[in-house]
Amino acid sequence: MKDKKATLFYMLGAFFVANAMLAEFIGVKIFSLEKTLGITPYNITLFGIENLSFNLTAGVLLWPVVFIMTDIINEYFGRAGVRFMSFSAAGLISYSYLMIFLSINLVPADFWITREAAGGTINMNTAFNTIFGQGMWIIAGSLVAFLIGQLVDVTVFHLLKRKTGNSKIWVRATGSTLVSQFIDSFVVLFIAFYIGAGWELKLVLAIGIVNYIYKFIIAVVLTPLLYIIHGLIDRYLGKELAEEMIKEASLNSGSVT
């Protein structure tokens, strides 16, 4: 039984960390949601800012998965489990950025610098540095937003669980995600672009609201996935162990294995 518990924590944690790190790295790409879906971009006006549409970071593909994993870890391992995985992920992301910084400063081999592609000649070194060399404010904003979002998520999750008990998983899981994603949406923009790039506050608020609309919709749409994952885990653990772990998590046990 203890082996199953440890294995589950390892699998959930590995998937959590992998998705968090991937979300950070693919987040440098900005895509048009409407054009990807083959529809005309919206023309939204907020706070006097016109022509807003759903131009999103590619990281939004994975952050909803991260927050689902947060709620699942929270359900079975409590605050201690979420804190451990959140700080582990933040530490590994920071380590990754350090390694990227060092790699950017390596002198490239002459034969590697240029490459012919369909669009013409590409300077591989410039492309590498541009894609991976995110500004320090963006990195700081992303990491701070991630940690605050995780801590808010775990707190709201347990507040809602006190009211719902072990029933209504969707209330505590989706509710905590909606609150944490709201805060995350604005923290990263405020640090990276209001402080770091001098954007107007109304522009930060307008873009944050557009981003949150997307996150809100995705969080609601993915709610059934929580029940599917929950059911698979309960089947793997067995009813007795699953109920024991959920009870321990509710009591905020300090042990995660």
Backbone bond lengths (Angstrom), bond angles and torsions (degrees), N, CA, C in turn:
res aa  C-N    CA-C-N  psi(-1)  N-CA   C-N-CA  omega(-1)  CA-C   N-CA-C  phi
1 M - - - 1.463 - - 1.525 110.76 -
2 K 1.333 116.07 -40.65 1.467 119.03 179.85 1.525 110.39 -67.50
3 D 1.336 116.66 -35.02 1.460 120.32 177.36 1.520 110.96 -62.67
4 K 1.324 117.08 -40.82 1.462 120.80 178.59 1.522 110.73 -63.24
5 K 1.311 116.03 -41.14 1.463 120.66 179.90 1.524 111.28 -64.20
6 A 1.335 115.95 -45.05 1.461 120.65 179.76 1.524 111.14 -66.43
7 T 1.333 116.34 -40.86 1.465 120.54 179.14 1.517 111.19 -63.44
8 L 1.334 116.63 -42.36 1.467 120.80 178.74 1.522 110.85 -62.25
9 F 1.330 116.47 -44.20 1.464 120.12 179.98 1.525 110.68 -62.31
10 Y 1.320 115.68 -40.90 1.465 120.20 178.96 1.523 111.03 -64.14
11 M 1.329 117.89 -46.40 1.464 121.83 -177.26 1.524 111.52 -66.01
12 L 1.320 116.55 -46.02 1.469 120.11 178.44 1.525 110.38 -63.27
13 G 1.334 116.10 -43.57 1.457 120.26 -178.76 1.515 112.65 -65.22
14 A 1.348 116.26 -42.49 1.457 119.74 179.93 1.521 110.93 -62.46
15 F 1.327 116.58 -42.97 1.463 120.81 179.43 1.528 110.56 -67.09
16 F 1.331 116.26 -38.31 1.462 122.15 178.27 1.526 110.75 -61.47
17 V 1.333 116.57 -51.64 1.462 121.58 -177.77 1.527 111.08 -65.16
18 A 1.337 116.62 -43.40 1.466 120.51 -179.46 1.524 111.12 -59.78
19 N 1.322 117.02 -44.23 1.464 120.46 -179.57 1.525 112.03 -68.26
20 A 1.336 117.02 -37.80 1.459 120.65 178.55 1.527 110.86 -63.94
21 M 1.328 116.87 -43.55 1.463 120.98 -179.85 1.526 111.17 -67.87
22 L 1.334 116.83 -43.70 1.465 119.81 178.37 1.525 111.38 -62.31
23 A 1.329 116.37 -39.85 1.461 120.38 179.69 1.530 111.17 -61.00
24 E 1.328 116.13 -38.07 1.461 120.29 178.11 1.529 111.14 -63.50
25 F 1.320 117.16 -43.65 1.461 120.66 -172.53 1.529 112.86 -78.96
26 I 1.332 118.11 -38.22 1.467 118.92 179.07 1.522 111.04 -80.48
27 G 1.338 115.61 -8.89 1.461 119.77 -178.45 1.517 114.34 -66.61
28 V 1.333 117.94 -10.07 1.469 119.47 178.91 1.527 111.35 -71.25
29 K 1.343 117.01 -18.51 1.460 119.34 179.85 1.525 110.20 -89.08
30 I 1.330 116.55 130.78 1.455 122.48 175.47 1.526 107.72 -105.64
31 F 1.312 116.82 127.87 1.459 119.73 -178.55 1.524 110.98 -125.14
32 S 1.314 115.68 159.14 1.459 122.38 176.63 1.520 108.52 -93.36
33 L 1.314 117.11 114.31 1.455 120.77 179.84 1.525 110.89 -63.87
34 E 1.345 115.83 -43.15 1.458 119.31 -177.45 1.532 111.45 -64.03
35 K 1.322 116.84 -46.00 1.465 119.37 -179.17 1.522 111.28 -67.05
36 T 1.331 117.02 -34.03 1.460 120.92 176.60 1.523 110.39 -62.45
37 L 1.340 115.89 -36.50 1.462 121.19 179.54 1.528 112.37 -85.80
38 G 1.355 115.87 -3.82 1.450 119.79 178.30 1.512 114.59 79.02
39 I 1.336 117.40 27.15 1.465 121.05 179.41 1.529 109.47 -121.42
40 T 1.324 115.53 163.96 1.460 120.88 -179.39 1.524 110.22 -71.29
41 P 1.339 118.58 131.92 1.470 120.91 178.87 1.526 111.64 -56.85
42 Y 1.315 115.38 140.00 1.461 120.39 177.22 1.522 110.23 -70.12
43 N 1.311 115.40 157.76 1.455 121.40 176.45 1.526 107.64 -121.69
44 I 1.326 115.35 85.70 1.459 121.86 -174.56 1.523 109.36 -97.19
45 T 1.334 115.91 139.39 1.459 121.61 176.61 1.523 109.21 -118.83
46 L 1.326 116.63 122.62 1.461 122.44 178.90 1.523 109.42 -136.97
47 F 1.315 116.78 132.48 1.463 122.51 177.96 1.530 111.63 54.76
48 G 1.328 116.32 31.25 1.458 120.55 179.78 1.518 113.94 82.83
49 I 1.328 117.64 -1.18 1.462 122.09 177.54 1.526 108.33 -89.98
50 E 1.335 116.77 118.90 1.456 121.22 -175.28 1.533 111.84 -98.77
51 N 1.332 114.17 168.92 1.474 122.88 174.88 1.528 113.78 59.88
52 L 1.321 115.81 33.08 1.453 119.66 175.46 1.527 109.32 -80.99
53 S 1.310 115.96 136.78 1.461 121.07 175.68 1.517 108.30 -142.68
54 F 1.323 116.50 -177.41 1.454 119.83 -175.66 1.529 111.08 -86.44
55 N 1.342 114.54 72.41 1.461 121.74 171.77 1.525 106.48 -95.43
56 L 1.305 115.87 106.95 1.457 121.45 -168.27 1.519 111.92 -120.30
57 T 1.317 115.89 155.22 1.452 120.55 172.67 1.522 109.30 -71.87
58 A 1.312 116.56 144.21 1.460 120.53 179.55 1.528 111.95 -62.77
59 G 1.313 116.31 -15.87 1.462 120.15 177.42 1.518 113.71 -62.00
60 V 1.353 117.02 -20.49 1.466 119.32 -179.35 1.525 111.36 -66.79
61 L 1.336 117.43 -14.16 1.459 119.79 175.99 1.524 110.85 -67.49
62 L 1.340 116.32 -30.44 1.460 120.60 -172.73 1.526 114.93 -110.41
63 W 1.344 118.15 -26.54 1.458 118.02 -177.58 1.526 113.40 -60.41
64 P 1.348 119.60 -36.28 1.475 117.89 174.99 1.523 112.42 -59.96
65 V 1.338 116.89 -35.37 1.463 120.66 177.63 1.526 110.10 -66.06
66 V 1.330 116.46 -39.70 1.466 120.86 178.74 1.525 110.56 -60.53
67 F 1.328 116.58 -43.11 1.459 119.58 -177.64 1.527 111.61 -73.58
68 I 1.340 117.67 -29.15 1.462 119.75 172.75 1.525 109.58 -65.68
69 M 1.337 116.28 -44.07 1.461 120.11 177.50 1.527 110.91 -61.87
70 T 1.327 116.46 -36.17 1.465 120.59 176.73 1.511 110.86 -58.40
71 D 1.341 116.11 -45.85 1.465 120.26 -178.23 1.523 111.61 -69.01
72 I 1.327 117.36 -36.49 1.460 120.08 178.32 1.528 110.47 -67.69
73 I 1.341 116.85 -45.17 1.469 120.23 176.90 1.523 110.16 -61.25
74 N 1.315 115.85 -41.00 1.463 121.64 177.95 1.521 111.33 -60.01
75 E 1.321 116.75 -40.23 1.457 122.49 -177.05 1.528 111.80 -64.27
76 Y 1.336 116.23 -40.15 1.467 120.16 -173.17 1.529 114.21 -103.27
77 F 1.343 116.99 -21.35 1.477 119.18 -175.36 1.530 113.21 -126.46
78 G 1.318 117.46 -2.59 1.450 121.37 173.92 1.521 115.27 70.26
79 R 1.326 115.06 -167.24 1.470 121.44 -176.73 1.527 111.92 -59.10
80 A 1.327 116.05 -40.82 1.466 119.72 -177.17 1.521 110.71 -59.72
81 G 1.328 117.12 -41.52 1.457 121.21 -179.82 1.513 112.28 -65.41
82 V 1.329 116.46 -43.65 1.470 120.50 -179.59 1.516 110.97 -67.08
83 R 1.337 116.73 -43.30 1.464 119.68 179.16 1.521 110.91 -60.93
84 F 1.328 116.21 -44.92 1.466 120.33 -179.35 1.523 110.82 -59.29
85 M 1.334 117.23 -47.97 1.458 120.72 -178.17 1.530 112.02 -69.52
86 S 1.318 117.19 -36.98 1.465 120.73 -179.20 1.521 111.55 -65.05
87 F 1.333 116.71 -47.33 1.463 119.58 -179.88 1.533 111.27 -72.03
88 S 1.327 116.46 -31.27 1.468 119.32 175.13 1.523 109.81 -63.99
89 A 1.333 116.63 -45.68 1.465 120.89 179.95 1.523 110.71 -62.88
90 A 1.340 116.96 -44.25 1.463 120.34 -179.75 1.524 110.69 -62.98
91 G 1.329 116.81 -39.80 1.456 120.27 178.50 1.521 112.11 -65.40
92 L 1.325 116.79 -42.27 1.462 120.74 -179.67 1.529 111.66 -70.30
93 I 1.319 116.87 -34.64 1.468 120.46 176.10 1.526 109.72 -65.35
94 S 1.334 116.20 -43.67 1.470 120.06 177.61 1.523 111.20 -61.45
95 Y 1.320 115.82 -42.68 1.467 120.89 177.04 1.532 110.41 -60.71
96 S 1.323 116.89 -42.21 1.465 121.42 179.89 1.522 110.96 -62.16
97 Y 1.330 116.21 -42.77 1.463 119.52 179.08 1.530 111.41 -65.24
98 L 1.336 116.57 -35.10 1.461 119.91 176.62 1.522 110.36 -63.23
99 M 1.336 116.79 -44.05 1.462 120.65 179.07 1.532 111.16 -65.60
100 I 1.319 116.78 -36.56 1.467 120.31 177.26 1.527 110.21 -65.77
101 F 1.335 116.49 -41.81 1.464 120.71 178.04 1.523 110.43 -59.06
102 L 1.325 116.38 -43.85 1.468 120.10 179.10 1.518 111.32 -65.87
103 S 1.340 116.76 -39.89 1.465 119.81 -179.02 1.525 112.04 -68.32
104 I 1.330 116.93 -32.78 1.465 120.57 177.59 1.522 110.80 -63.12
105 N 1.314 115.90 -32.56 1.461 119.95 -177.13 1.531 113.99 -88.00
106 L 1.320 116.58 2.00 1.462 119.68 173.78 1.528 109.59 -74.91
107 V 1.333 116.93 141.87 1.473 121.02 178.98 1.531 108.23 -76.78
108 P 1.346 117.74 121.67 1.467 119.94 -176.77 1.527 112.98 -71.59
109 A 1.328 115.64 150.21 1.462 120.75 174.52 1.527 109.26 -68.46
110 D 1.329 117.36 141.72 1.470 121.48 -175.33 1.527 112.56 -57.12
111 F 1.345 117.42 -41.25 1.463 120.16 -175.11 1.526 112.78 -71.39
112 W 1.348 115.88 -16.04 1.471 119.76 -175.88 1.524 113.12 -90.68
113 I 1.328 117.72 -20.34 1.464 121.42 -168.62 1.525 113.02 -61.56
114 T 1.316 117.96 -45.76 1.468 119.74 -177.60 1.523 111.26 -110.88
115 R 1.329 114.45 145.45 1.461 119.81 178.09 1.526 108.68 -145.82
116 E 1.319 115.10 137.76 1.456 120.30 178.37 1.529 109.49 -83.66
117 A 1.322 115.67 131.86 1.458 121.49 178.18 1.519 108.93 -134.78
118 A 1.340 116.52 176.38 1.461 120.77 -177.17 1.529 111.65 -59.27
119 G 1.320 116.80 -32.75 1.468 119.95 -178.34 1.507 114.25 -88.75
120 G 1.332 117.07 1.07 1.459 120.26 -179.09 1.513 111.11 125.01
121 T 1.321 115.97 -161.57 1.463 121.36 -178.98 1.530 109.96 -83.09
122 I 1.313 116.12 132.53 1.455 121.77 -179.74 1.520 109.43 -112.70
123 N 1.324 115.94 132.55 1.460 121.04 171.49 1.526 106.94 -86.31
124 M 1.308 116.52 102.34 1.457 121.60 -174.05 1.528 112.41 -62.27
125 N 1.324 116.96 -36.46 1.455 119.65 -178.78 1.526 111.18 -67.16
126 T 1.342 115.66 -43.27 1.464 119.88 177.92 1.520 110.68 -64.14
127 A 1.335 116.14 -42.06 1.458 120.65 179.63 1.526 110.91 -62.81
128 F 1.322 116.77 -44.73 1.465 122.23 179.58 1.523 110.56 -60.21
129 N 1.334 115.82 -48.98 1.465 120.11 -178.31 1.520 112.12 -65.36
130 T 1.344 116.42 -36.20 1.461 120.24 -179.19 1.521 111.65 -70.07
131 I 1.325 116.18 -42.82 1.464 120.35 -177.15 1.528 111.54 -71.09
132 F 1.311 116.96 -47.28 1.459 119.85 -174.70 1.525 113.76 -91.06
133 G 1.323 117.42 -18.76 1.457 119.69 -175.78 1.512 113.36 -86.54
134 Q 1.318 117.52 62.95 1.451 121.08 178.48 1.532 109.91 -64.41
135 G 1.323 115.37 151.95 1.459 120.08 178.04 1.517 111.45 -65.70
136 M 1.325 116.40 151.82 1.459 121.21 -178.32 1.524 112.06 -61.28
137 W 1.334 117.02 -34.44 1.457 119.47 -180.00 1.519 111.49 -67.52
138 I 1.328 116.48 -36.57 1.465 120.33 178.04 1.528 110.08 -66.80
139 I 1.330 116.05 -43.52 1.463 120.35 178.36 1.527 110.40 -62.03
140 A 1.332 116.19 -47.71 1.463 120.55 -179.47 1.520 111.01 -62.23
141 G 1.331 116.16 -44.74 1.463 120.73 -179.96 1.512 111.94 -61.33
142 S 1.312 116.18 -42.73 1.455 121.02 -178.66 1.521 111.85 -65.55
143 L 1.330 116.77 -44.20 1.462 120.53 -179.17 1.525 111.94 -68.08
144 V 1.330 116.77 -43.49 1.468 120.15 179.37 1.524 110.26 -64.12
145 A 1.346 116.12 -44.04 1.470 120.54 179.45 1.523 110.68 -61.89
146 F 1.330 116.73 -40.29 1.460 121.46 179.37 1.525 110.82 -61.09
147 L 1.335 117.26 -49.27 1.456 120.52 -177.41 1.525 111.82 -67.11
148 I 1.331 117.09 -42.98 1.468 119.68 178.50 1.528 109.89 -63.48
149 G 1.330 115.98 -43.69 1.459 120.06 179.01 1.517 112.22 -58.95
150 Q 1.334 116.80 -41.75 1.462 120.98 -179.66 1.528 111.56 -66.19
151 L 1.333 116.23 -43.58 1.463 120.03 -179.01 1.527 111.15 -67.55
152 V 1.318 116.80 -37.39 1.465 120.58 176.67 1.523 109.83 -66.78
153 D 1.334 116.19 -42.76 1.461 121.04 -179.18 1.524 111.31 -58.14
154 V 1.328 116.50 -47.92 1.467 119.83 -177.05 1.521 111.07 -66.58
155 T 1.331 117.39 -35.11 1.460 120.85 179.91 1.519 111.33 -68.91
156 V 1.326 116.93 -48.83 1.466 121.18 -179.87 1.527 109.88 -64.32
157 F 1.328 117.02 -38.97 1.475 122.07 178.86 1.522 110.35 -54.49
158 H 1.341 116.80 -49.02 1.456 119.63 -176.46 1.531 112.13 -74.66
159 L 1.321 117.37 -30.08 1.466 119.46 175.10 1.525 110.60 -63.45
160 L 1.331 116.04 -43.14 1.462 120.27 179.30 1.527 111.36 -70.78
161 K 1.336 116.52 -33.68 1.461 119.39 -179.00 1.525 111.45 -67.44
162 R 1.330 116.01 -31.98 1.467 118.82 176.90 1.515 111.30 -62.16
163 K 1.327 116.35 -29.44 1.463 120.93 -178.45 1.529 112.08 -87.86
164 T 1.330 117.12 -30.82 1.465 120.32 -175.11 1.519 113.66 -102.68
165 G 1.340 118.43 -14.39 1.450 120.44 -174.57 1.519 110.16 68.47
166 N 1.322 116.40 -146.12 1.468 120.11 -179.34 1.521 112.81 -86.74
167 S 1.321 117.20 -3.04 1.466 120.46 178.41 1.531 109.97 -89.18
168 K 1.318 116.24 172.70 1.467 122.96 175.48 1.530 112.15 53.48
169 I 1.317 114.65 58.53 1.461 119.74 178.55 1.523 110.95 -55.36
170 W 1.333 116.45 -38.84 1.465 120.91 -174.71 1.524 111.66 -62.98
171 V 1.345 117.73 -30.01 1.465 120.51 -178.13 1.519 109.95 -66.55
172 R 1.331 116.74 -51.90 1.465 119.41 -176.52 1.524 112.48 -75.10
173 A 1.346 117.09 -36.57 1.462 119.96 -177.99 1.523 111.39 -73.49
174 T 1.328 116.48 -54.28 1.469 119.73 -179.31 1.523 110.84 -68.15
175 G 1.332 116.95 -39.14 1.468 120.16 -179.98 1.512 112.06 -62.18
176 S 1.333 117.21 -45.41 1.469 120.31 179.88 1.525 110.88 -66.27
177 T 1.340 116.86 -36.69 1.465 120.34 178.53 1.515 111.43 -65.69
178 L 1.320 117.00 -41.84 1.468 120.35 -179.34 1.527 111.15 -63.43
179 V 1.322 116.58 -39.63 1.472 119.93 179.44 1.524 110.65 -69.73
180 S 1.331 116.70 -47.79 1.464 120.13 -177.02 1.530 111.92 -67.13
181 Q 1.345 117.08 -36.71 1.455 120.11 178.78 1.526 111.48 -68.30
182 F 1.324 116.53 -32.03 1.470 120.61 177.00 1.526 109.68 -62.65
183 I 1.324 116.14 -48.12 1.464 120.67 179.87 1.524 110.66 -65.99
184 D 1.337 116.44 -44.25 1.460 121.56 179.93 1.530 111.20 -57.60
185 S 1.337 116.85 -41.77 1.464 121.55 -176.41 1.523 112.57 -58.60
186 F 1.332 115.60 -36.61 1.461 119.25 -175.22 1.524 112.91 -93.01
187 V 1.335 117.27 -32.61 1.467 120.00 -178.99 1.523 110.79 -61.91
188 V 1.344 116.80 -48.02 1.466 119.89 -177.19 1.531 110.91 -63.65
189 L 1.323 117.70 -40.83 1.469 120.48 179.64 1.532 110.88 -69.03
190 F 1.325 116.85 -38.95 1.463 120.70 -178.01 1.530 110.68 -64.19
191 I 1.337 116.46 -46.31 1.463 120.13 -178.86 1.522 111.34 -71.09
192 A 1.347 116.26 -48.45 1.463 120.36 -173.00 1.518 113.18 -72.36
193 F 1.329 117.28 -37.38 1.458 118.75 -171.21 1.532 115.04 -116.86
194 Y 1.334 118.54 -33.48 1.467 119.19 176.71 1.525 109.94 -74.56
195 I 1.353 116.04 -48.26 1.466 120.41 178.38 1.523 110.85 -81.08
196 G 1.344 115.88 -46.96 1.460 120.06 -172.34 1.510 115.52 -78.69
197 A 1.346 117.45 -31.21 1.467 119.24 -174.98 1.520 113.79 -121.02
198 G 1.323 117.51 -1.14 1.460 120.74 175.86 1.514 115.05 74.17
199 W 1.330 117.82 25.29 1.460 120.36 176.95 1.528 110.05 -65.48
200 E 1.340 115.47 153.76 1.455 120.36 172.91 1.523 109.01 -68.09
201 L 1.339 116.35 147.42 1.456 120.44 -178.56 1.527 111.33 -62.12
202 K 1.330 117.03 -37.31 1.469 119.48 -178.68 1.524 111.43 -66.46
203 L 1.327 117.34 -30.75 1.466 120.38 176.86 1.527 110.21 -69.78
204 V 1.337 115.95 -42.00 1.466 120.53 177.37 1.527 110.18 -61.32
205 L 1.324 117.16 -44.59 1.460 121.23 -179.45 1.530 111.20 -64.82
206 A 1.329 116.08 -41.85 1.463 120.27 -178.37 1.523 111.17 -64.04
207 I 1.327 117.40 -47.84 1.463 121.04 179.93 1.525 110.50 -67.00
208 G 1.333 116.61 -36.53 1.464 120.29 178.21 1.521 112.06 -62.35
209 I 1.313 116.90 -40.03 1.466 120.62 179.36 1.521 111.06 -66.87
210 V 1.332 116.70 -43.02 1.471 120.19 178.18 1.529 109.97 -60.97
211 N 1.334 116.74 -44.57 1.463 120.26 178.45 1.529 111.55 -61.78
212 Y 1.335 115.43 -39.14 1.465 118.85 -177.43 1.531 111.66 -70.47
213 I 1.303 117.22 -32.49 1.466 119.66 177.07 1.520 109.97 -57.65
214 Y 1.331 115.25 -44.95 1.472 120.25 177.56 1.529 110.57 -62.18
215 K 1.326 116.64 -48.27 1.460 120.64 -177.32 1.526 111.41 -63.28
216 F 1.329 116.34 -36.62 1.465 121.49 178.67 1.532 110.14 -61.51
217 I 1.325 115.19 -48.63 1.463 120.27 -178.80 1.526 111.04 -62.14
218 I 1.341 116.67 -45.30 1.460 120.64 -178.74 1.525 111.39 -64.57
219 A 1.333 117.16 -40.13 1.468 120.50 179.78 1.523 111.03 -60.96
220 V 1.327 116.42 -40.15 1.468 120.48 179.29 1.527 110.70 -70.46
221 V 1.338 116.54 -43.62 1.463 121.17 -178.50 1.526 111.69 -62.37
222 L 1.338 116.72 -36.02 1.462 120.79 -176.43 1.532 113.79 -84.13
223 T 1.330 117.07 -0.51 1.462 120.00 -178.72 1.529 113.37 -53.78
224 P 1.352 119.90 -43.58 1.475 118.94 178.60 1.527 113.27 -58.43
225 L 1.336 117.30 -28.26 1.460 120.32 179.77 1.525 110.99 -62.23
226 L 1.333 117.22 -32.39 1.456 121.00 177.84 1.527 110.91 -59.36
227 Y 1.322 115.66 -43.25 1.460 119.91 -178.93 1.524 111.22 -68.55
228 I 1.328 116.62 -36.48 1.462 120.27 178.84 1.534 110.26 -64.46
229 I 1.348 116.04 -48.31 1.471 120.52 -179.85 1.524 110.08 -64.27
230 H 1.332 115.58 -42.18 1.470 120.52 179.87 1.527 109.96 -59.80
231 G 1.316 116.14 -43.57 1.456 119.93 -179.79 1.517 112.72 -65.20
232 L 1.330 116.83 -40.75 1.468 120.95 179.12 1.527 111.17 -64.93
233 I 1.323 116.04 -40.13 1.466 119.84 179.63 1.524 110.50 -67.41
234 D 1.328 117.38 -43.73 1.467 120.81 178.73 1.528 110.62 -60.12
235 R 1.329 116.04 -38.90 1.467 119.60 178.80 1.529 110.68 -66.72
236 Y 1.330 116.26 -38.92 1.465 120.67 179.89 1.534 111.21 -67.65
237 L 1.334 116.48 -44.73 1.458 120.58 -176.55 1.524 112.59 -76.60
238 G 1.308 115.83 -33.26 1.458 119.86 -170.25 1.520 108.73 93.74
239 K 1.316 116.64 149.36 1.462 121.45 -173.59 1.526 112.61 -58.26
240 E 1.318 117.31 -44.37 1.458 120.94 -175.88 1.524 112.49 -63.58
241 L 1.332 116.73 -49.28 1.467 120.35 -179.12 1.517 111.14 -68.20
242 A 1.328 117.42 -39.23 1.463 120.92 179.95 1.527 110.85 -60.97
243 E 1.320 116.74 -45.66 1.469 120.91 -179.87 1.522 110.99 -66.20
244 E 1.332 116.23 -37.44 1.468 120.34 178.28 1.525 111.11 -64.09
245 M 1.332 117.18 -43.45 1.465 121.31 -179.07 1.526 111.40 -67.27
246 I 1.325 116.54 -41.53 1.464 120.59 179.24 1.526 110.31 -63.25
247 K 1.332 116.20 -39.29 1.464 120.51 178.16 1.520 110.93 -65.26
248 E 1.336 116.88 -44.69 1.459 120.87 178.17 1.521 111.33 -62.01
249 A 1.339 116.52 -40.50 1.467 121.14 179.65 1.524 110.20 -63.33
250 S 1.324 116.79 -37.94 1.474 120.99 179.59 1.502 111.49 -65.00
251 L 1.351 115.51 -32.34 1.458 120.56 179.17 1.517 112.67 -83.85
252 N 1.366 114.79 1.30 1.478 120.70 177.66 1.517 111.77 61.77
253 S 1.325 115.48 48.19 1.466 119.84 176.95 1.507 110.58 -60.01
254 G 1.318 118.00 139.51 1.457 121.55 179.77 1.500 113.86 -75.63
255 S 1.342 118.50 -13.97 1.462 122.07 -178.24 1.519 109.93 -93.74
256 V 1.339 116.45 139.89 1.458 119.97 -179.00 1.520 111.63 -114.60
257 T 1.313 119.15 1.40 1.466 121.57 178.63 1.506 110.36 -132.86
